[in-house]
Amino acid sequence: MAAPAQNLHRAVVEHLVRQAVYQRLGRPLPGSANAPNPLLVNVSARHCHLTPEAVETLFGKGHTLTPFKWLYQEGQFAAKETVTLIGPRSRVISNLRILGPCRTLNQVELAYTDAIALGFDIPLRISGNIDGTPGCMLMGPAGFFEMPQGVIRALRHVHMHPDDAGFYGVKGGDEMKLRIAGPCGVTFDRMLVRVDPSFKLEVHIDTDEGNACNLQPNTSCELTK
């Protein structure tokens, strides 16, 4: 059974309407309108991923993350729980959102402007590649958790289902370009492709990148090889 229309994301609704209009007019679908799935570009604000052990240290024995807002990718959510990040020279960021579910490693993702404010010198990394990265201290209501490493700026990337990868002619590990239209339009190079059957077509850029192009919900975006 199809999901109720009110539960569909705006990008999905627009994609379906566009396809229906062109089919009604008997005209071929142009460019990305012929794609199997709509392209969604989201700005990923600073956040952290934690192991179950870290969550218990910060929030108490037996504590598990509580979904606050479900994200576009299936099963992923912004948790109700937040932590305070303590950086070099005791500079802090409060209310750092935890994303769930828990993972097998601890990782904090910041934009460069966040890192500068905290006094960090962070590398640009693929999520999960944290060897040799800076660490930090996290504070929760039940205690402190020290991360010896794991603070990064996440490499911009696009999540793709295999059907999307086939349409765009790419595979996991390839790089693409993302063209953002509008008055502050830019083209982002080196958009890492990540492919998995569980993925929905979605680009993640950080707040620095989103602010640079003034990304809005109705901004036209296009992926190219």
Buried (B, 14 or more C-beta within 10 A) or exposed (E): EEEEEEEBBEBBEBBEEBBEEBEEEEEEEEEBBEBEBBBBBBBBBBBBBBBBEBBBBBBEEEBEBEBBEEBBBEEEBBBEBBBBBBBEEEEBBEEBBBBBBBBEBBBBBBBBEBBEBBEBEBBEBEBBEBEEBBBBBBBBEBEEBEBEBBBBBBBBBBBBBBBBBEBBEBEEEBBBEBBBEBEEEBEBEEBBBBBEEEBBBBBBBBBBBBBBBEBEEEBEBBBEE
